[in-house]
Amino acid sequence: MRRRLVLAIAGVAAAAIMLLAVPLALVLQRSYRDEDLLRLQRDTVAASRAIDISGQRRDPIEVPSMDAVVGVYDRSGRRLAGAGPAAAPEVARQVVRAGQPADSTEGDLLVVAVPVLDGERVGGVLRAARRDSDAPRETRNAWLVLGGIGAAIIATAAAAALVLGRRLATPLERLTVAARRLGHGDFSVRAGRAGVTEVDAVAAALDATAQRLGDLVERERTFTTAASHQLRTPLAALRLELEALELRDRGAPELAAALAQVDRLETTIDTLLSVARDTRHGDERVDLSELVGAAASRWRGVLAVDARPLRTPSGPRPAVARASEQVVDEIVDILVDNAHRHGAGAVTVGVRRVDAWLVLDVADEGSGFAGDGQAGTNGGDGEHGIGLNLARSLAHAEGGRLLVPSTGARPVVTLMLPAADRGE
């Protein structure tokens, strides 16, 4: 913005100077020429008073000494004395006809002709020609002065534009920093005031937004904390009951499975609570290949009960993503559970790489998503529940995306996570 502002103001100043300086320079050039011509005319008139062409004294005509080429002509146009064209030029004949001084320009020469009086009438013409050298030199000097003044004005305008641009850009840069901090979750940020009405209005709106978002997030975190504590109490009681049953009947496999599910549920609550509080570290890494292998160990037996195989085709190794292992593990469980509950046939979990992203696909051989296929976008579609909504929220919290590229037969749900070797 600063550069555009400086260029715009400097351009306007330059255009204004051109519109003013060029006509002024032309006027000065003509003025200098007219001044030289007037000076030559004045000198020629003064010199003409000393010329006698009556012939009464029978003396030769004395040509006055001037800083010019001087010639004396009679009324017929014949040169009587001095230098110049042998025949009187048009300017001399014009003086004879009008009886008044005349001037003209012949190339780079300034030419003046004045009448020489013989009594009460025009007896001849005194012609003086001088090279026009002063006017171009003075015009050139005037151009240099005008150019210097113009350059100073443009430099001053550019400096003023820099100051103005800094005054306008600095508060906008502060707003950018505040908005970036707000986007990173710092709801305590407040934008400063710059004394510019429009910028201050944006800053006030940003402050109000930060305040409202902070209050909203705080309420949600408080609710999440309270809900998690409420869930932990019955879970702890359930664990105690199951452990008591296990002490009385150590050989019951169902009790071990139930305790494993309780452990899994507690882990899920801890993970969701961590996401809600945003207490995770941003430098966490997870190897998707190893995670898929662990998930396959958990789900292969569950799916086998329904005669459904779990396939994990080999993918890139290592496949390290920038995400929390607990969160991604929870997402994979949601996706596999969704395929188990609502899909059919074999379940396939694979990992692949697409540019700077690691992609984890979960597919089954069922009939696909019901409705418009926008699974999990509006609280569940009625058949697949709210699990995909939760998985999508968790993926976004890790900087990834959850997509449903194939919603028809043999549906596919895709989890995209930034690769660990990708730039920030």
C-alpha positions in Angstrom: 0.0 0.0 0.0 2.8 2.4 0.8 4.5 1.9 -2.6 1.2 2.4 -4.4 0.5 5.6 -2.4 3.9 7.0 -3.0 3.7 6.3 -6.7 0.2 7.8 -7.0 1.0 11.0 -5.2 4.4 11.4 -6.9 2.7 10.8 -10.3 0.0 13.4 -9.6 2.7 15.9 -8.5 4.7 15.2 -11.7 1.7 15.6 -13.9 0.8 18.9 -12.2 4.3 20.1 -12.6 4.4 19.1 -16.3 1.1 20.9 -17.0 2.4 24.0 -15.3 6.1 24.0 -16.1 5.9 23.3 -19.9 3.6 26.3 -20.7 5.6 28.5 -18.3 8.9 27.5 -20.0 7.4 28.3 -23.4 6.2 31.7 -22.2 9.6 32.4 -20.7 11.3 31.4 -24.0 9.1 33.8 -25.9 9.6 36.5 -23.3 13.4 36.2 -23.5 13.2 36.4 -27.3 11.0 39.4 -27.2 13.2 41.1 -24.7 16.3 40.6 -26.9 14.3 41.9 -29.9 13.2 44.9 -28.0 16.8 45.6 -26.8 18.0 45.3 -30.4 15.2 47.6 -31.6 16.1 50.2 -29.0 19.8 50.2 -29.9 18.9 50.4 -33.6 16.6 53.4 -33.1 19.2 55.2 -31.1 21.8 54.5 -33.8 19.6 55.7 -36.6 19.5 59.3 -35.2 23.2 59.7 -36.1 22.9 58.7 -39.7 22.5 61.4 -42.4 21.5 60.2 -45.9 20.6 63.6 -47.3 23.9 63.8 -49.2 24.3 67.5 -48.5 27.6 67.2 -46.7 28.9 64.9 -49.4 30.4 62.8 -46.7 30.2 59.0 -46.8 27.5 57.5 -44.6 29.0 56.5 -41.3 27.6 53.2 -40.1 27.1 53.2 -36.3 29.1 50.7 -34.2 26.8 48.1 -32.7 26.9 44.5 -31.5 25.1 43.5 -34.6 25.4 43.4 -38.4 24.3 46.9 -39.6 23.4 48.1 -43.0 21.9 51.3 -44.4 19.4 51.2 -47.4 17.8 53.9 -49.4 14.1 53.9 -50.3 14.6 51.9 -53.4 16.2 49.1 -51.4 19.8 49.6 -52.4 22.4 49.2 -49.8 24.3 52.4 -49.2 26.6 51.4 -46.5 27.4 48.7 -43.9 26.9 45.0 -44.2 24.0 42.8 -45.0 22.1 41.7 -48.1 22.8 43.8 -51.2 19.1 44.2 -51.9 16.8 45.3 -49.1 15.0 42.4 -47.5 11.2 42.4 -46.9 11.5 43.9 -43.4 13.3 47.0 -44.9 10.6 47.5 -47.6 8.0 47.2 -44.9 9.5 50.1 -43.0 9.6 52.2 -46.2 5.9 51.5 -46.8 4.7 51.9 -43.2 7.2 54.4 -41.8 7.4 52.4 -38.6 10.1 50.1 -37.2 9.6 46.4 -38.0 11.3 43.2 -36.9 11.5 39.6 -38.1 13.4 36.4 -37.5 15.7 34.9 -40.2 16.8 31.5 -39.0 18.7 32.1 -35.7 19.0 35.8 -36.4 16.9 38.6 -34.9 16.4 41.4 -37.5 15.3 44.9 -36.8 14.7 47.7 -39.4 14.0 51.3 -38.4 13.4 54.3 -40.6 16.1 56.9 -41.2 14.5 60.3 -41.5 15.5 62.9 -44.1 13.7 65.9 -42.9 10.1 65.0 -42.4 10.1 61.9 -44.5 11.6 58.4 -44.6 14.8 58.8 -46.5 16.2 55.3 -45.9 16.2 52.2 -43.6 18.7 51.1 -41.0 18.8 47.3 -40.7 20.5 45.5 -37.8 20.8 41.7 -37.3 22.1 39.9 -34.3 22.4 36.2 -33.6 19.8 35.0 -31.2 22.1 33.4 -28.5 21.0 35.0 -25.3 17.4 33.8 -25.4 18.2 30.1 -25.8 20.8 30.3 -23.0 18.4 32.1 -20.7 15.6 29.7 -21.6 17.9 26.8 -20.9 18.7 28.2 -17.5 15.0 28.8 -16.8 14.3 25.1 -17.8 17.1 24.0 -15.3 15.6 26.1 -12.6 12.1 24.9 -13.3 13.4 21.3 -13.4 15.1 21.7 -10.1 12.0 23.2 -8.5 9.9 20.4 -10.0 12.2 17.7 -8.7 12.1 19.3 -5.3 8.3 19.4 -5.3 8.1 15.7 -6.5 10.6 14.7 -3.8 8.6 16.6 -1.2 5.4 15.0 -2.4 7.0 11.5 -2.2 8.3 12.2 1.3 4.9 13.3 2.4 3.4 10.2 0.8 5.8 8.1 2.7 4.8 9.7 6.0 1.1 9.4 5.1 1.6 5.8 3.9 3.3 5.0 7.2 0.6 6.6 9.2 -2.1 4.6 7.3 -0.2 1.3 6.9 1.1 1.0 10.5 -2.3 0.7 12.1 -3.4 -1.7 9.4 -0.3 -3.8 10.1 -1.2 -3.8 13.8 -4.7 -4.9 12.8 -3.2 -7.7 10.7 -1.0 -8.9 13.7 -4.0 -8.7 16.0 -6.2 -10.7 13.6 -3.5 -13.3 13.2 -3.2 -13.7 16.9 -7.0 -14.0 17.2 -6.9 -16.7 14.5 -4.4 -18.6 16.5 -6.7 -18.5 19.5 -5.4 -15.6 21.5 -8.8 -14.0 22.4 -7.2 -11.5 24.8 -5.7 -9.6 21.9 -6.8 -6.0 21.5 -6.1 -3.8 18.5 -4.7 -0.3 19.2 -6.2 2.9 18.0 -4.6 5.0 15.3 -6.8 8.2 15.3 -8.1 7.3 11.8 -11.9 6.9 12.0 -12.3 4.1 9.5 -9.3 2.1 10.9 -10.5 2.6 14.5 -13.9 1.3 13.5 -12.3 -1.9 12.2 -10.2 -2.2 15.4 -13.3 -1.8 17.6 -15.1 -4.5 15.6 -12.1 -6.8 15.9 -12.0 -6.2 19.7 -15.7 -6.9 20.0 -15.3 -10.1 18.0 -12.3 -11.2 20.1 -14.3 -10.6 23.3 -17.4 -12.5 22.0 -15.3 -15.4 20.8 -13.3 -15.5 24.1 -16.6 -15.6 26.1 -18.0 -18.3 23.8 -14.9 -20.5 23.9 -14.6 -20.1 27.7 -18.3 -21.2 28.1 -17.7 -24.2 25.9 -14.5 -25.1 27.8 -16.3 -24.8 31.1 -19.1 -27.0 29.9 -16.7 -29.5 28.5 -14.8 -29.7 31.7 -18.0 -30.1 33.7 -19.3 -32.7 31.4 -16.1 -34.7 31.4 -16.1 -34.7 35.2 -19.7 -35.8 35.2 -18.8 -38.6 32.8 -15.7 -39.7 34.8 -17.7 -40.3 37.9 -20.0 -43.0 36.6 -17.1 -44.4 34.5 -15.1 -44.8 37.7 -18.0 -46.5 39.4 -18.5 -48.8 36.4 -14.8 -49.7 36.5 -15.0 -50.5 40.2 -18.0 -52.7 39.6 -16.3 -54.5 36.8 -13.1 -55.0 38.7 -15.1 -56.4 41.7 -16.8 -58.8 39.3 -13.4 -59.7 37.9 -12.1 -60.5 41.4 -15.0 -62.9 41.9 -14.7 -64.5 38.5 -11.3 -64.1 37.0 -11.9 -66.4 34.1 -14.7 -64.4 32.4 -13.5 -63.0 29.1 -16.4 -60.6 28.9 -15.1 -58.7 32.0 -11.7 -58.1 30.4 -13.4 -56.9 27.2 -15.7 -54.6 29.2 -12.7 -53.1 31.1 -10.9 -52.6 27.8 -13.9 -50.6 26.5 -14.0 -48.6 29.7 -10.3 -47.8 29.2 -11.1 -46.8 25.6 -13.9 -44.6 26.7 -11.7 -42.8 29.3 -9.0 -42.3 26.6 -11.7 -40.8 24.3 -12.9 -38.4 27.0 -9.3 -37.3 27.7 -8.7 -36.8 24.0 -11.8 -34.7 23.4 -11.2 -32.7 26.6 -7.6 -32.0 25.4 -8.9 -30.8 22.0 -11.6 -28.7 23.6 -9.0 -27.0 25.9 -6.5 -26.7 23.1 -3.8 -28.0 25.4 -2.0 -30.1 22.9 1.5 -29.3 21.6 1.9 -28.0 18.0 5.0 -30.1 17.3 3.3 -33.5 17.8 3.9 -36.1 15.1 2.2 -39.4 14.3 3.3 -42.2 11.9 0.1 -43.1 10.1 1.4 -46.5 9.0 2.0 -47.6 12.6 -1.3 -46.1 13.7 -3.2 -48.0 11.0 -1.5 -51.2 12.1 -2.5 -50.6 15.7 -6.1 -49.8 14.7 -6.2 -53.0 12.6 -5.2 -55.0 15.6 -8.2 -53.6 17.6 -10.8 -53.8 14.9 -9.9 -57.0 13.0 -11.5 -59.2 15.6 -14.6 -57.0 15.9 -15.2 -57.1 12.2 -14.4 -60.8 12.0 -17.4 -61.6 14.3 -19.6 -60.3 11.4 -17.5 -62.2 8.8 -16.1 -58.9 7.4 -12.4 -58.7 6.7 -10.2 -55.7 7.4 -7.7 -54.9 4.7 -4.6 -52.6 5.2 -2.8 -52.3 1.9 0.8 -51.1 2.2 1.5 -47.4 1.8 4.5 -45.1 2.1 6.8 -45.7 5.0 7.3 -43.8 7.1 4.2 -41.7 6.8 4.7 -39.1 9.5 2.0 -36.4 9.8 2.0 -33.3 11.9 -0.8 -34.1 14.3 -1.6 -35.6 17.7 -1.5 -39.4 17.8 -4.4 -39.6 20.2 -6.6 -37.4 18.1 -5.8 -39.2 14.8 -6.3 -42.5 16.5 -9.8 -41.3 17.7 -10.6 -40.2 14.1 -9.6 -43.6 12.7 -11.7 -45.4 15.2 -14.7 -43.2 14.4 -14.3 -43.9 10.6 -13.8 -47.6 11.0 -16.7 -47.8 13.5 -18.9 -45.9 11.0 -18.0 -48.4 8.2 -18.6 -51.3 10.6 -22.1 -50.1 11.8 -23.5 -48.7 8.5 -21.4 -50.3 5.8 -21.0 -53.8 4.4 -18.4 -56.1 3.1 -14.7 -55.7 3.6 -13.3 -52.5 5.3 -10.1 -51.1 3.7 -7.9 -48.6 5.5 -5.0 -47.3 3.5 -2.4 -44.5 3.6 -1.1 -42.6 0.6 0.8 -39.3 -0.1 -0.6 -36.4 -2.2 1.8 -33.6 -2.6 2.4 -32.1 0.9 -0.5 -34.1 2.5 -0.8 -37.6 3.9 -4.1 -39.1 3.0 -5.8 -41.9 5.0 -8.8 -43.5 3.2 -11.4 -45.7 5.0 -13.7 -47.5 2.5 -16.3 -50.3 2.6 -18.4 -52.2 0.2 -21.8 -50.9 1.3 -24.5 -48.9 -0.5 -23.1 -45.5 0.5 -24.5 -42.5 2.3 -28.2 -41.8 2.3 -29.8 -38.4 1.5 -27.7 -35.9 -0.4 -24.4 -37.5 0.4 -23.2 -34.7 2.6 -22.4 -37.0 5.4 -21.8 -35.5 8.8 -22.3 -31.9 7.7 -25.6 -31.1 9.5 -25.5 -33.2 12.6 -25.6 -36.5 10.8 -27.8 -37.8 8.0 -29.9 -40.0 10.1 -28.2 -43.2 9.1 -24.5 -42.6 9.8 -25.0 -40.7 13.1 -23.0 -37.8 14.4 -19.6 -39.6 14.4 -18.5 -38.0 11.1 -19.2 -34.6 12.5 -17.0 -35.2 15.5 -14.3 -36.7 13.2 -14.4 -33.6 11.0 -14.1 -31.3 14.0 -11.1 -33.2 15.3 -9.5 -33.2 11.8 -9.9 -29.4 11.5 -8.4 -29.0 15.0 -5.3 -30.8 13.8 -5.0 -28.6 10.7 -6.4 -31.3 8.4 -9.5 -32.0 6.5 -12.1 -34.8 6.4 -13.7 -35.3 3.0 -16.2 -37.7 1.5 -15.1 -38.0 -2.1 -17.2 -41.1 -2.8 -20.8 -41.2 -1.3 -22.4 -43.8 -3.6 -21.8 -47.5 -3.6 -18.5 -48.5 -2.0 -18.2 -45.1 -0.2 -14.8 -43.7 0.8 -14.1 -41.3 3.7 -10.7 -39.5 3.4 -8.7 -37.9 6.2 -6.0 -35.4 5.0 -3.2 -34.3 7.3 -0.2 -32.1 6.7 3.0 -34.1 6.2 5.7 -33.5 8.8 8.2 -32.6 6.2 6.0 -29.9 4.7 6.8 -26.3 5.3 4.8 -24.4 7.9 
